Amino acid sequence: MAKAKQLPTFELINKYNEETEKQHEVAAKHREEVTHAQALVQALNFRYEEAVKDAVVNNADNAQLVDELSEQLTKAERDLANKKRMQQVAASYNKRTITRKDVERELKTFQNTYQSEVMKPAMKELRKAKEAYISAYLDCARKVAHFDEQARHAFITVNPSYKGYNVPYSVGFTTRDDVSSKSLTDADLRELSRGLQPSSLKPLMRAVREASGRIYYVPVEGDNE
């Protein structure tokens, strides 16, 4: 079994995800800036109110501190307003160019292309493999039947009193393992329907793992008969 051919991928979803990630990064950046600005305003407002309270209640000589905190608070509130406005503007400009409908529409096109360019040739090869398998299986059956006829005729000729049907000579499959390793079984078909390498063939195949983690199988060296 040759190395599997690289299959086409739906690239638009990667661009869609890139835009989504960019949106999240921009939103997170402005959200963090607004959060920090709000925290600063709250901290300065608390200090300002405490200074004013100290001046009124305790007659503290802190007019300069009150003025400084007032200026800092005004500046922080102005900065917070600016940060919020930038967050709003960023949200309005941070629009995606690829929409959900774009993805769904292109996915339908990808489906049609994949069906015609990938699946149609693959199904054709599968049909050829099916015909070859059936032909080989029927050829084996014909040859077994021919031997059975020859053996029965010869054995009955030299044993005219033998009343049985089967004679002690046979060819073809000799064991259950022989059957499963050289023909398709129900178990093989069940595993194939799940996209799995049939267990009956694994002793004849060698697993190869790609860097991506995907596994495919190639024939082992030596005689597999």
DAGIFEN-V902824 format. One record per residue. PSI is psi in radians with two decimals (* if undefined). OMEGA is omega in degrees with one decimal (999 if undefined). Layout:
psi = (PSI;PSI)
omega = (OMEGA;OMEGA)
This chain:
psi = (2.07;2.82;2.35;2.41;2.48;2.22;2.62;2.61;2.77;1.62;-0.46;-0.56;-0.51;-0.73;-0.66;-0.78;-0.62;-0.74;-0.69;-0.77;-0.71;-0.73;-0.78;-0.68;-0.79;-0.79;-0.73;-0.67;-0.87;-0.58;-0.71;-0.72;-0.72;-0.72;-0.79;-0.71;-0.68;-0.70;-0.68;-0.75;-0.77;-0.74;-0.79;-0.66;-0.70;-0.79;-0.70;-0.82;-0.65;-0.67;-0.75;-0.76;-0.71;-0.68;-0.68;-0.84;-0.76;0.05;0.67;2.53;1.33;0.55;-0.68;-0.71;-0.73;-0.76;-0.78;-0.78;-0.64;-0.78;-0.77;-0.69;-0.75;-0.78;-0.73;-0.69;-0.67;-0.72;-0.69;-0.75;-0.72;-0.73;-0.72;-0.68;-0.72;-0.60;-0.72;-0.78;-0.73;-0.69;-0.62;-0.52;-0.35;1.03;2.61;2.58;-0.26;2.05;2.99;-0.70;-0.62;-0.78;-0.80;-0.68;-0.80;-0.53;-0.62;-0.73;-0.73;-0.69;-0.84;-0.74;-0.75;-0.70;-0.78;-0.66;-0.42;-0.95;-0.67;-0.86;-0.65;-0.72;-0.56;-0.75;-0.64;-0.69;-0.75;-0.72;-0.66;-0.80;-0.70;-0.70;-0.84;-0.75;-0.79;-0.69;-0.79;-0.59;-0.75;-0.78;-0.70;-0.72;-0.65;-0.78;-0.66;-0.79;-0.77;-0.72;-0.78;-0.79;-0.76;-0.75;-0.81;-0.76;-0.77;-0.57;-0.74;-0.14;1.18;-0.36;-0.05;2.20;-0.10;2.96;-0.87;2.49;2.72;0.73;2.29;2.76;3.07;-2.49;2.30;-0.47;2.94;-0.70;-0.62;-0.73;-0.84;-0.49;-0.33;-0.03;2.84;2.25;2.98;-0.66;-0.69;-0.80;-0.63;-0.74;-0.69;-0.68;-0.36;0.12;0.42;2.63;2.14;2.36;-0.55;-0.37;-0.26;-0.62;-0.35;-0.06;2.71;2.24;2.34;2.17;2.17;2.93;-0.54;-0.20;-0.23;2.47;2.36;2.93;2.50;2.67;2.47;2.71;2.62;-3.07;2.11;0.18;*)
omega = (-177.5;177.8;-177.5;178.8;178.6;-177.6;178.8;179.0;-179.4;-170.9;-174.8;-178.8;177.0;177.8;177.9;-180.0;177.5;178.3;178.7;179.5;178.6;177.4;-178.8;-179.7;-179.6;-179.7;-179.4;-179.8;-177.7;177.7;179.0;179.6;178.5;179.9;178.8;179.8;178.9;179.5;179.6;178.3;-179.3;-179.3;-179.9;179.2;178.2;-180.0;179.4;-179.3;178.7;179.6;178.5;178.9;179.9;-179.8;-176.2;-173.5;-174.1;179.3;-178.8;178.3;-174.9;-178.5;-179.7;179.5;178.9;178.6;-179.1;179.2;178.6;178.5;179.7;179.7;178.3;179.4;-179.2;178.6;177.0;179.0;177.9;178.6;178.4;180.0;178.7;179.7;178.2;177.1;178.6;-179.3;179.7;-179.8;-178.9;179.8;-176.3;-178.9;177.4;177.7;179.5;-176.5;176.0;179.3;176.4;-179.0;-178.3;179.3;-179.7;178.3;176.8;177.3;178.6;178.5;-178.4;179.0;180.0;179.9;-175.5;-173.3;-177.7;-173.5;-178.7;176.2;-179.2;179.4;176.9;177.8;178.4;177.5;178.7;179.1;178.2;179.8;179.8;180.0;-179.7;179.6;-179.4;-179.1;179.3;177.4;176.2;-179.1;179.4;-178.5;175.8;179.8;179.3;178.8;-179.2;179.7;179.9;-177.4;-178.9;-179.8;-178.5;-176.5;-180.0;179.9;-178.6;176.6;-173.9;-178.5;-178.2;-175.7;-178.2;178.6;-179.7;177.1;-174.5;177.2;-179.5;176.2;178.4;-179.7;-177.5;179.9;177.0;176.9;178.6;178.7;-174.5;-178.0;-175.1;177.3;178.2;178.5;176.2;179.0;177.5;-177.4;177.9;179.7;178.6;-180.0;177.3;178.6;-177.0;171.6;-179.4;-179.0;-177.7;-179.2;-175.2;176.7;-178.8;-175.9;177.7;-179.2;176.1;-178.4;177.0;179.4;-179.2;-177.9;179.8;-178.5;170.5;-173.3;176.4;-180.0;174.6;179.4;178.4;-176.4;-179.7;-177.6;999)
